[in-house]
Amino acid sequence: MKKKNLPRNSIVDFEKMEKWLTNYFLDPFTTHCDLYQFRIDIYETETDWIVEASLDEYVSSEIKVKTDNTQLIITAQKHSYAFPSRHPKKTRTIDFPFPIIYHCINASFQNNVLEIFISKINNGSGKNRYITLP
């Protein structure tokens, strides 16, 4: 795979990212959201940051993933034919310390786990967008 250079405005300060990850998981609000919305974990590999969300009650068509500059927004809501819906919408927003829109992002949903891959090495569109789930 050929590496692409990321735009200058997407350069990531890896020390700042490490500090952000530590603060994110020590924040009591994160634990609260894990209990009352859905659980999220963030991992790092050599080539990606991986966001995992446990969405046991949902199918892929009930999940939306969107980027908004520095934010990754995950929304899940059961399909309902009643209005208003008997099933509340659950949303988690992760505010990264850099604009994620300049990074290639893709996602998969298998075995009730949503995985979102944010590339460290490949360019993204540079625009806010929805991430398609297969």
Chimera marker file (.cmm) of the C-alpha trace (Angstrom):
<marker_set name="trace">
<marker id="1" x="0.000" y="0.000" z="0.000" r="1" g="1" b="0" radius="0.5"/>
<marker id="2" x="1.337" y="3.385" z="-0.981" r="1" g="1" b="0" radius="0.5"/>
<marker id="3" x="1.426" y="5.962" z="1.825" r="1" g="1" b="0" radius="0.5"/>
<marker id="4" x="-0.027" y="9.382" z="1.170" r="1" g="1" b="0" radius="0.5"/>
<marker id="5" x="1.089" y="12.527" z="2.899" r="1" g="1" b="0" radius="0.5"/>
<marker id="6" x="-1.580" y="14.119" z="5.041" r="1" g="1" b="0" radius="0.5"/>
<marker id="7" x="-2.382" y="17.812" z="4.590" r="1" g="1" b="0" radius="0.5"/>
<marker id="8" x="-0.493" y="20.209" z="6.816" r="1" g="1" b="0" radius="0.5"/>
<marker id="9" x="-3.620" y="21.054" z="8.874" r="1" g="1" b="0" radius="0.5"/>
<marker id="10" x="-4.112" y="17.374" z="9.784" r="1" g="1" b="0" radius="0.5"/>
<marker id="11" x="-0.698" y="16.848" z="11.363" r="1" g="1" b="0" radius="0.5"/>
<marker id="12" x="-1.179" y="15.187" z="14.725" r="1" g="1" b="0" radius="0.5"/>
<marker id="13" x="0.865" y="15.937" z="17.829" r="1" g="1" b="0" radius="0.5"/>
<marker id="14" x="1.208" y="12.382" z="19.156" r="1" g="1" b="0" radius="0.5"/>
<marker id="15" x="2.141" y="13.510" z="22.678" r="1" g="1" b="0" radius="0.5"/>
<marker id="16" x="-0.969" y="15.686" z="22.772" r="1" g="1" b="0" radius="0.5"/>
<marker id="17" x="-3.001" y="12.696" z="21.530" r="1" g="1" b="0" radius="0.5"/>
<marker id="18" x="-1.624" y="10.459" z="24.310" r="1" g="1" b="0" radius="0.5"/>
<marker id="19" x="-2.540" y="13.057" z="26.929" r="1" g="1" b="0" radius="0.5"/>
<marker id="20" x="-6.005" y="13.421" z="25.375" r="1" g="1" b="0" radius="0.5"/>
<marker id="21" x="-6.572" y="9.635" z="25.491" r="1" g="1" b="0" radius="0.5"/>
<marker id="22" x="-5.565" y="9.516" z="29.148" r="1" g="1" b="0" radius="0.5"/>
<marker id="23" x="-7.847" y="12.424" z="30.055" r="1" g="1" b="0" radius="0.5"/>
<marker id="24" x="-10.718" y="10.972" z="27.999" r="1" g="1" b="0" radius="0.5"/>
<marker id="25" x="-10.719" y="7.695" z="29.906" r="1" g="1" b="0" radius="0.5"/>
<marker id="26" x="-10.230" y="9.331" z="33.308" r="1" g="1" b="0" radius="0.5"/>
<marker id="27" x="-13.158" y="11.705" z="32.760" r="1" g="1" b="0" radius="0.5"/>
<marker id="28" x="-16.144" y="10.602" z="34.911" r="1" g="1" b="0" radius="0.5"/>
<marker id="29" x="-18.528" y="11.749" z="32.161" r="1" g="1" b="0" radius="0.5"/>
<marker id="30" x="-17.030" y="9.108" z="29.851" r="1" g="1" b="0" radius="0.5"/>
<marker id="31" x="-17.882" y="6.390" z="32.385" r="1" g="1" b="0" radius="0.5"/>
<marker id="32" x="-21.369" y="7.826" z="32.809" r="1" g="1" b="0" radius="0.5"/>
<marker id="33" x="-21.964" y="7.732" z="29.037" r="1" g="1" b="0" radius="0.5"/>
<marker id="34" x="-20.589" y="4.178" z="28.873" r="1" g="1" b="0" radius="0.5"/>
<marker id="35" x="-23.267" y="3.131" z="31.371" r="1" g="1" b="0" radius="0.5"/>
<marker id="36" x="-26.262" y="5.076" z="30.064" r="1" g="1" b="0" radius="0.5"/>
<marker id="37" x="-25.654" y="5.369" z="26.311" r="1" g="1" b="0" radius="0.5"/>
<marker id="38" x="-23.291" y="2.687" z="25.010" r="1" g="1" b="0" radius="0.5"/>
<marker id="39" x="-19.720" y="1.697" z="25.771" r="1" g="1" b="0" radius="0.5"/>
<marker id="40" x="-16.836" y="3.106" z="23.728" r="1" g="1" b="0" radius="0.5"/>
<marker id="41" x="-13.165" y="2.110" z="23.692" r="1" g="1" b="0" radius="0.5"/>
<marker id="42" x="-10.348" y="3.721" z="21.738" r="1" g="1" b="0" radius="0.5"/>
<marker id="43" x="-7.256" y="1.828" z="20.614" r="1" g="1" b="0" radius="0.5"/>
<marker id="44" x="-4.157" y="2.818" z="18.727" r="1" g="1" b="0" radius="0.5"/>
<marker id="45" x="-2.152" y="0.818" z="16.210" r="1" g="1" b="0" radius="0.5"/>
<marker id="46" x="0.787" y="1.818" z="14.069" r="1" g="1" b="0" radius="0.5"/>
<marker id="47" x="-1.528" y="2.867" z="11.224" r="1" g="1" b="0" radius="0.5"/>
<marker id="48" x="-4.907" y="3.721" z="12.848" r="1" g="1" b="0" radius="0.5"/>
<marker id="49" x="-6.852" y="4.956" z="15.807" r="1" g="1" b="0" radius="0.5"/>
<marker id="50" x="-9.713" y="2.525" z="16.341" r="1" g="1" b="0" radius="0.5"/>
<marker id="51" x="-12.952" y="3.497" z="18.045" r="1" g="1" b="0" radius="0.5"/>
<marker id="52" x="-15.042" y="0.524" z="19.184" r="1" g="1" b="0" radius="0.5"/>
<marker id="53" x="-18.640" y="0.865" z="20.303" r="1" g="1" b="0" radius="0.5"/>
<marker id="54" x="-20.662" y="-1.954" z="21.867" r="1" g="1" b="0" radius="0.5"/>
<marker id="55" x="-24.124" y="-1.803" z="20.321" r="1" g="1" b="0" radius="0.5"/>
<marker id="56" x="-25.745" y="-5.074" z="21.416" r="1" g="1" b="0" radius="0.5"/>
<marker id="57" x="-29.351" y="-4.090" z="20.722" r="1" g="1" b="0" radius="0.5"/>
<marker id="58" x="-28.887" y="-2.700" z="17.202" r="1" g="1" b="0" radius="0.5"/>
<marker id="59" x="-28.468" y="-3.732" z="13.584" r="1" g="1" b="0" radius="0.5"/>
<marker id="60" x="-26.258" y="-1.768" z="11.176" r="1" g="1" b="0" radius="0.5"/>
<marker id="61" x="-29.190" y="0.074" z="9.569" r="1" g="1" b="0" radius="0.5"/>
<marker id="62" x="-30.014" y="1.608" z="12.981" r="1" g="1" b="0" radius="0.5"/>
<marker id="63" x="-26.525" y="3.116" z="13.407" r="1" g="1" b="0" radius="0.5"/>
<marker id="64" x="-25.162" y="6.355" z="11.932" r="1" g="1" b="0" radius="0.5"/>
<marker id="65" x="-21.562" y="7.541" z="12.047" r="1" g="1" b="0" radius="0.5"/>
<marker id="66" x="-20.737" y="11.124" z="11.127" r="1" g="1" b="0" radius="0.5"/>
<marker id="67" x="-17.654" y="13.332" z="11.148" r="1" g="1" b="0" radius="0.5"/>
<marker id="68" x="-17.832" y="17.022" z="12.005" r="1" g="1" b="0" radius="0.5"/>
<marker id="69" x="-14.338" y="18.554" z="11.829" r="1" g="1" b="0" radius="0.5"/>
<marker id="70" x="-12.791" y="17.254" z="15.091" r="1" g="1" b="0" radius="0.5"/>
<marker id="71" x="-15.829" y="15.252" z="16.184" r="1" g="1" b="0" radius="0.5"/>
<marker id="72" x="-16.869" y="11.681" z="15.574" r="1" g="1" b="0" radius="0.5"/>
<marker id="73" x="-20.608" y="11.311" z="16.233" r="1" g="1" b="0" radius="0.5"/>
<marker id="74" x="-22.175" y="7.874" z="16.665" r="1" g="1" b="0" radius="0.5"/>
<marker id="75" x="-25.969" y="7.651" z="16.839" r="1" g="1" b="0" radius="0.5"/>
<marker id="76" x="-28.070" y="4.538" z="17.384" r="1" g="1" b="0" radius="0.5"/>
<marker id="77" x="-31.864" y="4.301" z="17.373" r="1" g="1" b="0" radius="0.5"/>
<marker id="78" x="-34.125" y="1.281" z="17.009" r="1" g="1" b="0" radius="0.5"/>
<marker id="79" x="-36.506" y="1.379" z="14.054" r="1" g="1" b="0" radius="0.5"/>
<marker id="80" x="-39.990" y="2.275" z="15.224" r="1" g="1" b="0" radius="0.5"/>
<marker id="81" x="-43.299" y="2.783" z="13.498" r="1" g="1" b="0" radius="0.5"/>
<marker id="82" x="-44.758" y="4.662" z="16.453" r="1" g="1" b="0" radius="0.5"/>
<marker id="83" x="-44.505" y="8.418" z="16.784" r="1" g="1" b="0" radius="0.5"/>
<marker id="84" x="-42.933" y="9.458" z="19.004" r="1" g="1" b="0" radius="0.5"/>
<marker id="85" x="-40.585" y="6.490" z="19.033" r="1" g="1" b="0" radius="0.5"/>
<marker id="86" x="-40.691" y="4.256" z="22.090" r="1" g="1" b="0" radius="0.5"/>
<marker id="87" x="-36.949" y="3.809" z="21.677" r="1" g="1" b="0" radius="0.5"/>
<marker id="88" x="-34.782" y="6.764" z="22.665" r="1" g="1" b="0" radius="0.5"/>
<marker id="89" x="-31.937" y="7.819" z="20.410" r="1" g="1" b="0" radius="0.5"/>
<marker id="90" x="-28.510" y="7.136" z="21.898" r="1" g="1" b="0" radius="0.5"/>
<marker id="91" x="-25.611" y="9.354" z="20.850" r="1" g="1" b="0" radius="0.5"/>
<marker id="92" x="-21.932" y="9.528" z="21.707" r="1" g="1" b="0" radius="0.5"/>
<marker id="93" x="-19.683" y="12.329" z="20.492" r="1" g="1" b="0" radius="0.5"/>
<marker id="94" x="-15.919" y="12.024" z="20.647" r="1" g="1" b="0" radius="0.5"/>
<marker id="95" x="-14.096" y="15.329" z="20.250" r="1" g="1" b="0" radius="0.5"/>
<marker id="96" x="-10.589" y="14.557" z="18.994" r="1" g="1" b="0" radius="0.5"/>
<marker id="97" x="-7.724" y="17.037" z="19.528" r="1" g="1" b="0" radius="0.5"/>
<marker id="98" x="-7.221" y="17.341" z="15.749" r="1" g="1" b="0" radius="0.5"/>
<marker id="99" x="-9.477" y="17.593" z="12.670" r="1" g="1" b="0" radius="0.5"/>
<marker id="100" x="-10.336" y="13.979" z="11.794" r="1" g="1" b="0" radius="0.5"/>
<marker id="101" x="-11.931" y="14.988" z="8.484" r="1" g="1" b="0" radius="0.5"/>
<marker id="102" x="-8.459" y="15.061" z="6.891" r="1" g="1" b="0" radius="0.5"/>
<marker id="103" x="-7.916" y="11.390" z="7.731" r="1" g="1" b="0" radius="0.5"/>
<marker id="104" x="-9.335" y="8.406" z="5.849" r="1" g="1" b="0" radius="0.5"/>
<marker id="105" x="-12.130" y="6.919" z="7.983" r="1" g="1" b="0" radius="0.5"/>
<marker id="106" x="-14.012" y="3.679" z="7.469" r="1" g="1" b="0" radius="0.5"/>
<marker id="107" x="-16.174" y="1.496" z="9.654" r="1" g="1" b="0" radius="0.5"/>
<marker id="108" x="-17.508" y="-2.014" z="10.075" r="1" g="1" b="0" radius="0.5"/>
<marker id="109" x="-20.203" y="-3.569" z="12.240" r="1" g="1" b="0" radius="0.5"/>
<marker id="110" x="-19.915" y="-7.232" z="13.202" r="1" g="1" b="0" radius="0.5"/>
<marker id="111" x="-21.021" y="-9.249" z="16.236" r="1" g="1" b="0" radius="0.5"/>
<marker id="112" x="-22.684" y="-6.171" z="17.784" r="1" g="1" b="0" radius="0.5"/>
<marker id="113" x="-19.419" y="-4.204" z="17.735" r="1" g="1" b="0" radius="0.5"/>
<marker id="114" x="-18.968" y="-1.066" z="15.656" r="1" g="1" b="0" radius="0.5"/>
<marker id="115" x="-15.332" y="-0.459" z="14.693" r="1" g="1" b="0" radius="0.5"/>
<marker id="116" x="-14.300" y="2.877" z="13.231" r="1" g="1" b="0" radius="0.5"/>
<marker id="117" x="-10.805" y="3.156" z="11.772" r="1" g="1" b="0" radius="0.5"/>
<marker id="118" x="-9.213" y="6.610" z="11.580" r="1" g="1" b="0" radius="0.5"/>
<marker id="119" x="-6.071" y="6.351" z="9.465" r="1" g="1" b="0" radius="0.5"/>
<marker id="120" x="-2.831" y="7.924" z="10.595" r="1" g="1" b="0" radius="0.5"/>
<marker id="121" x="-1.329" y="7.701" z="7.119" r="1" g="1" b="0" radius="0.5"/>
<marker id="122" x="-4.057" y="8.036" z="4.455" r="1" g="1" b="0" radius="0.5"/>
<marker id="123" x="-5.861" y="11.214" z="3.436" r="1" g="1" b="0" radius="0.5"/>
<marker id="124" x="-9.551" y="11.777" z="3.966" r="1" g="1" b="0" radius="0.5"/>
<marker id="125" x="-11.889" y="14.031" z="2.027" r="1" g="1" b="0" radius="0.5"/>
<marker id="126" x="-11.385" y="17.086" z="4.240" r="1" g="1" b="0" radius="0.5"/>
<marker id="127" x="-15.173" y="17.429" z="4.515" r="1" g="1" b="0" radius="0.5"/>
<marker id="128" x="-17.769" y="16.534" z="7.112" r="1" g="1" b="0" radius="0.5"/>
<marker id="129" x="-19.570" y="13.365" z="6.067" r="1" g="1" b="0" radius="0.5"/>
<marker id="130" x="-21.440" y="10.237" z="7.048" r="1" g="1" b="0" radius="0.5"/>
<marker id="131" x="-19.404" y="7.034" z="7.191" r="1" g="1" b="0" radius="0.5"/>
<marker id="132" x="-21.137" y="4.166" z="5.400" r="1" g="1" b="0" radius="0.5"/>
<marker id="133" x="-21.544" y="0.883" z="7.245" r="1" g="1" b="0" radius="0.5"/>
<marker id="134" x="-21.441" y="-2.273" z="5.126" r="1" g="1" b="0" radius="0.5"/>
<link id1="1" id2="2" r="1" g="1" b="0" radius="0.2"/>
<link id1="2" id2="3" r="1" g="1" b="0" radius="0.2"/>
<link id1="3" id2="4" r="1" g="1" b="0" radius="0.2"/>
<link id1="4" id2="5" r="1" g="1" b="0" radius="0.2"/>
<link id1="5" id2="6" r="1" g="1" b="0" radius="0.2"/>
<link id1="6" id2="7" r="1" g="1" b="0" radius="0.2"/>
<link id1="7" id2="8" r="1" g="1" b="0" radius="0.2"/>
<link id1="8" id2="9" r="1" g="1" b="0" radius="0.2"/>
<link id1="9" id2="10" r="1" g="1" b="0" radius="0.2"/>
<link id1="10" id2="11" r="1" g="1" b="0" radius="0.2"/>
<link id1="11" id2="12" r="1" g="1" b="0" radius="0.2"/>
<link id1="12" id2="13" r="1" g="1" b="0" radius="0.2"/>
<link id1="13" id2="14" r="1" g="1" b="0" radius="0.2"/>
<link id1="14" id2="15" r="1" g="1" b="0" radius="0.2"/>
<link id1="15" id2="16" r="1" g="1" b="0" radius="0.2"/>
<link id1="16" id2="17" r="1" g="1" b="0" radius="0.2"/>
<link id1="17" id2="18" r="1" g="1" b="0" radius="0.2"/>
<link id1="18" id2="19" r="1" g="1" b="0" radius="0.2"/>
<link id1="19" id2="20" r="1" g="1" b="0" radius="0.2"/>
<link id1="20" id2="21" r="1" g="1" b="0" radius="0.2"/>
<link id1="21" id2="22" r="1" g="1" b="0" radius="0.2"/>
<link id1="22" id2="23" r="1" g="1" b="0" radius="0.2"/>
<link id1="23" id2="24" r="1" g="1" b="0" radius="0.2"/>
<link id1="24" id2="25" r="1" g="1" b="0" radius="0.2"/>
<link id1="25" id2="26" r="1" g="1" b="0" radius="0.2"/>
<link id1="26" id2="27" r="1" g="1" b="0" radius="0.2"/>
<link id1="27" id2="28" r="1" g="1" b="0" radius="0.2"/>
<link id1="28" id2="29" r="1" g="1" b="0" radius="0.2"/>
<link id1="29" id2="30" r="1" g="1" b="0" radius="0.2"/>
<link id1="30" id2="31" r="1" g="1" b="0" radius="0.2"/>
<link id1="31" id2="32" r="1" g="1" b="0" radius="0.2"/>
<link id1="32" id2="33" r="1" g="1" b="0" radius="0.2"/>
<link id1="33" id2="34" r="1" g="1" b="0" radius="0.2"/>
<link id1="34" id2="35" r="1" g="1" b="0" radius="0.2"/>
<link id1="35" id2="36" r="1" g="1" b="0" radius="0.2"/>
<link id1="36" id2="37" r="1" g="1" b="0" radius="0.2"/>
<link id1="37" id2="38" r="1" g="1" b="0" radius="0.2"/>
<link id1="38" id2="39" r="1" g="1" b="0" radius="0.2"/>
<link id1="39" id2="40" r="1" g="1" b="0" radius="0.2"/>
<link id1="40" id2="41" r="1" g="1" b="0" radius="0.2"/>
<link id1="41" id2="42" r="1" g="1" b="0" radius="0.2"/>
<link id1="42" id2="43" r="1" g="1" b="0" radius="0.2"/>
<link id1="43" id2="44" r="1" g="1" b="0" radius="0.2"/>
<link id1="44" id2="45" r="1" g="1" b="0" radius="0.2"/>
<link id1="45" id2="46" r="1" g="1" b="0" radius="0.2"/>
<link id1="46" id2="47" r="1" g="1" b="0" radius="0.2"/>
<link id1="47" id2="48" r="1" g="1" b="0" radius="0.2"/>
<link id1="48" id2="49" r="1" g="1" b="0" radius="0.2"/>
<link id1="49" id2="50" r="1" g="1" b="0" radius="0.2"/>
<link id1="50" id2="51" r="1" g="1" b="0" radius="0.2"/>
<link id1="51" id2="52" r="1" g="1" b="0" radius="0.2"/>
<link id1="52" id2="53" r="1" g="1" b="0" radius="0.2"/>
<link id1="53" id2="54" r="1" g="1" b="0" radius="0.2"/>
<link id1="54" id2="55" r="1" g="1" b="0" radius="0.2"/>
<link id1="55" id2="56" r="1" g="1" b="0" radius="0.2"/>
<link id1="56" id2="57" r="1" g="1" b="0" radius="0.2"/>
<link id1="57" id2="58" r="1" g="1" b="0" radius="0.2"/>
<link id1="58" id2="59" r="1" g="1" b="0" radius="0.2"/>
<link id1="59" id2="60" r="1" g="1" b="0" radius="0.2"/>
<link id1="60" id2="61" r="1" g="1" b="0" radius="0.2"/>
<link id1="61" id2="62" r="1" g="1" b="0" radius="0.2"/>
<link id1="62" id2="63" r="1" g="1" b="0" radius="0.2"/>
<link id1="63" id2="64" r="1" g="1" b="0" radius="0.2"/>
<link id1="64" id2="65" r="1" g="1" b="0" radius="0.2"/>
<link id1="65" id2="66" r="1" g="1" b="0" radius="0.2"/>
<link id1="66" id2="67" r="1" g="1" b="0" radius="0.2"/>
<link id1="67" id2="68" r="1" g="1" b="0" radius="0.2"/>
<link id1="68" id2="69" r="1" g="1" b="0" radius="0.2"/>
<link id1="69" id2="70" r="1" g="1" b="0" radius="0.2"/>
<link id1="70" id2="71" r="1" g="1" b="0" radius="0.2"/>
<link id1="71" id2="72" r="1" g="1" b="0" radius="0.2"/>
<link id1="72" id2="73" r="1" g="1" b="0" radius="0.2"/>
<link id1="73" id2="74" r="1" g="1" b="0" radius="0.2"/>
<link id1="74" id2="75" r="1" g="1" b="0" radius="0.2"/>
<link id1="75" id2="76" r="1" g="1" b="0" radius="0.2"/>
<link id1="76" id2="77" r="1" g="1" b="0" radius="0.2"/>
<link id1="77" id2="78" r="1" g="1" b="0" radius="0.2"/>
<link id1="78" id2="79" r="1" g="1" b="0" radius="0.2"/>
<link id1="79" id2="80" r="1" g="1" b="0" radius="0.2"/>
<link id1="80" id2="81" r="1" g="1" b="0" radius="0.2"/>
<link id1="81" id2="82" r="1" g="1" b="0" radius="0.2"/>
<link id1="82" id2="83" r="1" g="1" b="0" radius="0.2"/>
<link id1="83" id2="84" r="1" g="1" b="0" radius="0.2"/>
<link id1="84" id2="85" r="1" g="1" b="0" radius="0.2"/>
<link id1="85" id2="86" r="1" g="1" b="0" radius="0.2"/>
<link id1="86" id2="87" r="1" g="1" b="0" radius="0.2"/>
<link id1="87" id2="88" r="1" g="1" b="0" radius="0.2"/>
<link id1="88" id2="89" r="1" g="1" b="0" radius="0.2"/>
<link id1="89" id2="90" r="1" g="1" b="0" radius="0.2"/>
<link id1="90" id2="91" r="1" g="1" b="0" radius="0.2"/>
<link id1="91" id2="92" r="1" g="1" b="0" radius="0.2"/>
<link id1="92" id2="93" r="1" g="1" b="0" radius="0.2"/>
<link id1="93" id2="94" r="1" g="1" b="0" radius="0.2"/>
<link id1="94" id2="95" r="1" g="1" b="0" radius="0.2"/>
<link id1="95" id2="96" r="1" g="1" b="0" radius="0.2"/>
<link id1="96" id2="97" r="1" g="1" b="0" radius="0.2"/>
<link id1="97" id2="98" r="1" g="1" b="0" radius="0.2"/>
<link id1="98" id2="99" r="1" g="1" b="0" radius="0.2"/>
<link id1="99" id2="100" r="1" g="1" b="0" radius="0.2"/>
<link id1="100" id2="101" r="1" g="1" b="0" radius="0.2"/>
<link id1="101" id2="102" r="1" g="1" b="0" radius="0.2"/>
<link id1="102" id2="103" r="1" g="1" b="0" radius="0.2"/>
<link id1="103" id2="104" r="1" g="1" b="0" radius="0.2"/>
<link id1="104" id2="105" r="1" g="1" b="0" radius="0.2"/>
<link id1="105" id2="106" r="1" g="1" b="0" radius="0.2"/>
<link id1="106" id2="107" r="1" g="1" b="0" radius="0.2"/>
<link id1="107" id2="108" r="1" g="1" b="0" radius="0.2"/>
<link id1="108" id2="109" r="1" g="1" b="0" radius="0.2"/>
<link id1="109" id2="110" r="1" g="1" b="0" radius="0.2"/>
<link id1="110" id2="111" r="1" g="1" b="0" radius="0.2"/>
<link id1="111" id2="112" r="1" g="1" b="0" radius="0.2"/>
<link id1="112" id2="113" r="1" g="1" b="0" radius="0.2"/>
<link id1="113" id2="114" r="1" g="1" b="0" radius="0.2"/>
<link id1="114" id2="115" r="1" g="1" b="0" radius="0.2"/>
<link id1="115" id2="116" r="1" g="1" b="0" radius="0.2"/>
<link id1="116" id2="117" r="1" g="1" b="0" radius="0.2"/>
<link id1="117" id2="118" r="1" g="1" b="0" radius="0.2"/>
<link id1="118" id2="119" r="1" g="1" b="0" radius="0.2"/>
<link id1="119" id2="120" r="1" g="1" b="0" radius="0.2"/>
<link id1="120" id2="121" r="1" g="1" b="0" radius="0.2"/>
<link id1="121" id2="122" r="1" g="1" b="0" radius="0.2"/>
<link id1="122" id2="123" r="1" g="1" b="0" radius="0.2"/>
<link id1="123" id2="124" r="1" g="1" b="0" radius="0.2"/>
<link id1="124" id2="125" r="1" g="1" b="0" radius="0.2"/>
<link id1="125" id2="126" r="1" g="1" b="0" radius="0.2"/>
<link id1="126" id2="127" r="1" g="1" b="0" radius="0.2"/>
<link id1="127" id2="128" r="1" g="1" b="0" radius="0.2"/>
<link id1="128" id2="129" r="1" g="1" b="0" radius="0.2"/>
<link id1="129" id2="130" r="1" g="1" b="0" radius="0.2"/>
<link id1="130" id2="131" r="1" g="1" b="0" radius="0.2"/>
<link id1="131" id2="132" r="1" g="1" b="0" radius="0.2"/>
<link id1="132" id2="133" r="1" g="1" b="0" radius="0.2"/>
<link id1="133" id2="134" r="1" g="1" b="0" radius="0.2"/>
</marker_set>
